[in-house]
Structures are given as structure tokens and as C-alpha cells.
């Protein structure tokens, strides 16, 4: 911490607020640096984000074991009576691509501007005197409890469960002394270390090779009656402004994916919010999005996940070339014209599929991009079509699912080198899934859908398309998401589209699989990138085994979209398919799936 000269005046309310942060959080939660000659002071507030799930943190490009620092610059002598503080948001070790910090900085800037309209040192002192009056000897237990409920409101949202005494004791099994400590420190908005598993498999100590998959936020799940609150609720001022802004940041962080990164209005998606933060469809937000630097750079993505970019481009191409593109190519790109930054070159309100196809055809292969200077590749693309590179950036940044190429120790029974971890559920949906899983259990099943549909699925989620314009096949077994434990059935669905509406029989799939395994592999089947435009793909999903899951032999229908979460994704080239005899209910197959979950998911 910085030091000050003996004659330097430091406002006492600032000292009181700093001490409140130390009292409620820890000594390390705040750092102070004074600039006496210019009457300024930097206050660094360290917000703990270790409650985020590892996969969510990876998708959001944050380091979950390192606090996010909120740096506020105040007037040293005037504090709340001085100018509105400037705000910086950063992680010391997160040097590049910290788009989440830009979003949070914008949110906290708007929050501070609103609070500054009525904040003053005298007003805050009055609020704090009220708090101290509750702790006088004349105060009653009832007053003390009332005080707790007033100055420690916990946000009530699906992403941020309410911490209640009975919930903690009953559902978490935490010893009573720890419950009391949590209640006394509930202003911190989170349980410190509860370990809860998404997949619900035994921890590594009881099952070899399977690590626990820790899920976000707190270790308890809100009851339906607790979900009425809002993460934008204004925290109390009873502990001072520094604690208030820390509490507000803690409320907002778990739900950043649910709000536009520019205007901070809640997203309205057909199937709820998705995993990654994104911009909304308002034109002003799209323009700002391109200038704020929130968008992932194509160069960075190609360098760190070239195979994923390759897949995203292939999905976009399949949707754009489909006879059903007017229905399934959703969302349509919003791309700013590089020659006229005030207009949209691609506009969802004025769709031009031919121009879009021309730009997509000018996007150079990802293989070429990895073999030379990215800047040189971009120059070549710009010469071919000035909209090619902006379109590539949109394809990357509009993907709202977390996709990672699995390394060599993957699911061997799927017989393809193109295997991906695919997580698309936002934290709130994953929490609801976890709650249902505790009640009913879960299993794995395949979902087959033509590759032309996946451009939309990655951005809108796996939706119930039955009896909608999105439906391609009949809904013979009712409304819901169709799944199967048998690979041959899902392979059949994955090949249907582009005019092919007859599902191949299992015998035909077996013949195709056998033929694939006997063809001399002159072109390496282990190629890093996709070699063909003739692609089939299926997903392996986890599904809740409640009474809602309707089983019609080997065709399952899940009418509740919250009960299906994608886990893995497999791509096959040139009409190839994997083993048509795979049954996810086979104990050997389940063991293999668990092995990959335990040894692969956490290495990414």
C-alpha cells in the first residue's frame, strides 16, 4: 500500500469504507495507492471469482483463481463529495482478450454514475450510523436479525442462489458453525468452497480417472419461490460505497452472458440465454461492438483454436447453401461495412444471401491461415473481397457455445479424429439441470441433426423444433427434442437434409462403416482440418431420466429443453459414419464416456 505525507488530508469516510471492506472480506481484498500532490487515491478492490465453473471461466476467458481487480480513482480529501471516480477493470495475469473486463467496466460505470447523483459523505455517514445503532446494548436479537436482512440482501436469480440457513444445513450438509460463519459473512454473496458436480460422477478418490466437474456459483439451488429477484438490484449502502460496488460486481458477474455487452439490456433468445456473452441485435449496439474491442480477434482464435474456426466456417457454409436457408440460417450476420463504418454491409433486416455467399467463398481455408503470416493472409482476403474477413470475425464472435477440440485420448468407439467438447448451456440452465439430475438421475444419448442446422444450434441452443417451421422430419412420437441411445438412428438423422429425406437403414450404415474401414487410407483419416464439404455430424448429450423423458423403443423424446445438455460433438467426412452398433446404455460405453469426461474436459 502507498503511504502519505504527514500533512496530507485523507477523508475519514474513505478510511471507514476501506476498513469495512477489510472487515467483511479480508485484508487482501483492498489495496490503496495515494497521489498526494494531485489529491487522488487509487482503491483496488479484489473481487473473488473462484465460484465460477472452470469451463465457464475458460469460455469467458477469465482466470477463475485470480481475482478481478476494480480500480477506482477518487479525490483523496473529498471522497464522495468529489468528482465521479474513474474505473478500470482487469486481471493482472490476463493480458489479452479480456473482453469480460470491458463489459464489466461499462456496467460499473453506469452504476456509479447513477449512484453519484445522490451520494455524499454526509448521506453515507447517516446510513452507517443507522447500522451501528443496531449493535448497541439496548438492541434486541430481533433488531440484529432485521439488520442482517437489510444490509445483506443476497441476489435472487437462477444463476445466483439465495443462501439460507435451512438450505445450507439441509442441502449442503455443512456443519452448523460454518453455516453461522457464512450467515455472518453473507454479504460476500457466495459460499466459499462447496464442490458440486455437473455430471454427478463419483470424485476422483472413489473412481479412477474421473475428476469432479465443479459447477458455478454457490453449492445450493434456489427454490422456485426464490427466483423472483434481479441481479440489477442495488445493494445497500450500510457498509459504505466500496462494499456496495463490490457486491454489485459479484451480483452481475455470474449473469454477464444474459445481457448485451453494449447496452446491458437482457437478451431475448428463443431458448433462453447461451453460455458466452454477446452483443444484441440492435444496430447501435452492433456498431459499438466493433469499436469497443469486446469482439474476439480472428487472428487470436485461429492461433489458439484453428480446428474450431474451421468447423464454424463449415457449419455456416452448410446453412447458407441449404434450400432451407431462409429458415435455418439464423442469426443472419450483422457486419459493419469496413469502407463505411456507419452502415451495415450485412444487415438482418435486408438479407442478401448471394452477397453473403460471395464473401464466404473468399474466406481462405483455415489450413492456409495457419501456414503463414496472418496479416498477409488478411491482406489477400481483403483483395478478394473486403467483406470476407469481417464475415469471418462475425462467424467466430457470434458463436455462443464453448467448443474445444479433444486431443488424441478421445472417444475411440466414435471412429473419427474430429471430436469436440461442446458446452452451450448458460450457468443458470446448467444449475437447473444439476438440480433435476439430483432428483431423477441422467444418462447419455445421441442427437443427430444435419450439419446445416448447427450454425443456428450453436447460437440459439438445442431447441424443441417439433411443429415449428424448423422441423425437418416428422414428429411421430410427439413434441420434443429427439434422442437415441443407438448410434445408427442418430447417424440416420444426421445425413438427412439438402433434399435427402429417407433415413438409411441400420444395414446400410453398417455397410458404409465397414467400407470406410477397408478403404486404403491414402488421405490421412487423422487430418487436423476438415478435408471435405460433405459432412455428417452427431452430438452426444446428457439427458435427465425423469418421467418426462418418453421412450419409444430406441427413440427417445424429451419435451423439456432444460433436461438436455450437449457434451460432445463428432464430425464425419464424405458420407463416413462411425460404428452403427454403439449403445450408450452399454456399461463399457458409459465407462469410456466417463473416462473422457474425467481425463479430457479438465485439461482444456
Beta strands, then each sheet from edge to edge (+ up, - down):
strand 1: 30-35
strand 2: 40-47
strand 3: 68-75
strand 4: 86-90
strand 5: 335-337
strand 6: 340-346
strand 7: 402-405
strand 8: 419-423
strand 9: 442-448
strand 10: 481-483
strand 11: 535-544
strand 12: 549-552
strand 13: 555-558
strand 14: 564-573
sheet 1: 1+ 2- 3+ 4-
sheet 2: 5+ 6-
sheet 3: 7+ 8- 14+ 11- 9+
sheet 4: 10+ 13- 12+
end
